[in-house]
Amino acid sequence: MNYRESIEWLFGMRRYGSKRGLHRIRHLLRELGDPQERFRSIHVTGTNGKGSTTAMAASILRAAGYEVGMYTSPHLSSFTERIVVGERRIPVKAVVDLVEEVKPFVEEMARIPELGHPTFFEVATAIAFRYFAEEGVDFAVLEAGMGGGLDATNVVHSLVSVITNVGLEHTEVLGKTVLEIAEKKAGITKKEGVLITATQDDGVFSLFREICERVDSRIFRVGRDIRFRKLGSNLEGQRFQLDGLVHRFDELFTPLLGDHQLLNAALAVGAVEALGFHGIEIPRKAMEEGLRMVEWPGRLEIMQRSPTVVLDCAKDPEAARAVKEALLKDFRYARLIAIISISSNKNIPAMIEQIAQVADFFVITAHGVMGRAADPLRIAEEVEKHSKPYEIVKDVKAAVLRAMELARTVDLVLVVGSVFLVGEARELWIKPDEM
């Protein structure tokens, strides 16, 4: 198999959808020699901010001198973005080799009725864990795909678990209420482990505390046990104070923009400090350096100036609100032109309500993930409710070019609404690198 064939085989498994349970991933990992037992891990879930928190924690551990694996999803442009060791994405050849290794086991599982065919995410997770073990990573920082307890990543016995926050998402699978979803996410909490959370919902926190008491796990909350205060910001990044579980920092810096990223930074610092409960002390200098050097594309990412073009993967109302607030606080512009595509299963009215508060004009498009993008006419209905002018340009790249044509040098162009949208748009500036 070549790389293209390997990727087509992997993504072909999306037809099996999402399946509950850990029995398939455990079986597959046993066939691969249980690679998840060969590294220590920090496990991150939540509704918003889990990718940024994962990237920050991994960056801190790298700055401390560890070999670190990072597993995130979805990707922007290339599957290889999901699996990173150090600062290097998994090589194309390694993807091909691992697909060839895992494929016979997957085909065998499909013939066993009590197992059935594993899902795309289960196989991708197995490949990531196998690669991390082969590379001899000291730590893996893992972003859960959906939920927590029954997510394929939850086969690790993580030293520290992180739940960023909890909102209504994937209600057809995770539950109809925030507390039902919170209970699913809390399934990543481990016996005698540590849980760090930034939930601002007291009911959710009470539930987390009860679950931690049951499994004899410590629990710490941003805003109570970990505190931060913004000192200032510009388009290069943000300065802030932080009182962690161990250290007090008079001034930290992160290049990631938006107040929500300071919350994620507090979670990341709390997570790596909590490793101290397992006898692993991370130097404060590594925390300073890791936050300063972190990279996480597609999150208020500035691609160019004059006009300023900003990409953000916000995919739900809470994330859209965070983008809106960051634009109001940290950016200066005359007009804002928003290029938007939203997946059809998202809360389109609530997302448009947030973005319409800052956008002067919309260019509505449809990202290219088959069957996922909302009809631009559906988005246009919501835009019209806010009396905002718009155009529909169905091709993403053409939509971006049209917005830039409309923009003056003092304007801001925002690409927002979906990871898939941002991934396509970003290719106008950065070509996918599969080498």
Steps between C-alpha positions, in 0.01 A plus 500: 500500500609857441402797718193591298370143512568483874304820565213388278482172694503684832236755408291232335431376853298812571205313356493296821421818693552531873453193720484488877725280709870433551507130414602551136788740571622279785499194275685685224761637739558152646576376149752786472668414830315750722714802400299729731672334796840628386455872568353728766214725405292809565144462369291803395130524424237775506265690272733788413872561529618142526725522195664823617547359851654184354740705285606715798559206734701318232708814435580534871610137527719539191660808656573287809710270280257210455423320176129573465229353281191708426177358362224739388202504267369595256780630276500813287662383177685172554443184701862524614412804715316270740808306613806701603822402680710789619422768244485260204183360351493127432686437173302381200704179486416422863127541423532254211699250707258516793193468278653186347570366850156567638290412195505118543382533861219737395387257230508213747292697753238570234441124476440459875132574578556607861760756386402624157692746288684764703431865424727751329580669832578169672746401228657848491542486878664157482739629233588802716570288809708252300702786351556662840625169639732447202642850543555443872311805622517580870156657505199517272250783531173368359191687388184291527295482184147509643380469857743333734431171671424305183731695271767285332774703669375392844697176502797680655547527875573871493689663785299820459156550346377838373141601430499851355128574521169335416231621263227346289667303219445168324174474695389202292789302651611668822169604657232765488614707799830659604517274807450185291780610268720596797463153647616346171802730484588428862557139395863593426562553874729227630529330837751687719551746217462876470222691323545862391193686372401851396124446514315808619184300566472425873267207437750343262784559745302335781447196276872487420587523869265213587653282227852585619410406857379162377829420325726674754614759246609854583309781328605861431303780340618800300359806672528343844827307526666649193456871426614730222474867403559655161768770494483608137489387139575592143489308175823323594350338811395548862668563835342372821558416865427151630482337842530128438485198729872540577644811338406866481584670170514880497503504122445231238460539125311300239472579129146358494241779497173539690415494869384139463858400426608628842248260651652221290850605607393478866371147437823397328717636782278332757523169312880495484533622860266217606757251371680584825247283683658210310854607581562682170610859556482733201728807531327839497736612222354225277150635565610851402682376189231253397223759508717751315584253221162327456351480151139408430389591146150611412423667833479875446791442265608809308592402145579845360465875558354778278236373502532293813377143446419291809404132508316336789356150532211606729228242439240567769336803666738511799806496274341761272438721805867469599606606149259795508638619834860465381424704189342775708784512753817426307449600135462837326331525161254711300266229368483127566421262216415150626542193279286233659409135457344295779441127518132412479484333843611817682290774663500731199269774640705540820830509310377762252363705790850526645688572177235748377583722798839580345460424127404773253475265203479122455638283222318169546656182367500121551800300614585190301437218748231302324161507666616712794475864390176690551333633186616861455135600456430371853779718637376794290157473669665565836720780368191675362342499847783729611458730198854435382593511129651185352611314190505125440815356345485123519870423452702573815814634336296714262307633800822605673628671186166679458514627860853626450388674182226677699731591788701819525843501663347622829238224508510156662404174327389224739471136393287324762245227567671165450834323526435370147446853366819629660698204369395573142549875527842468661632325191499836320795595722651169610500203267447155658834329554477123473876441496 
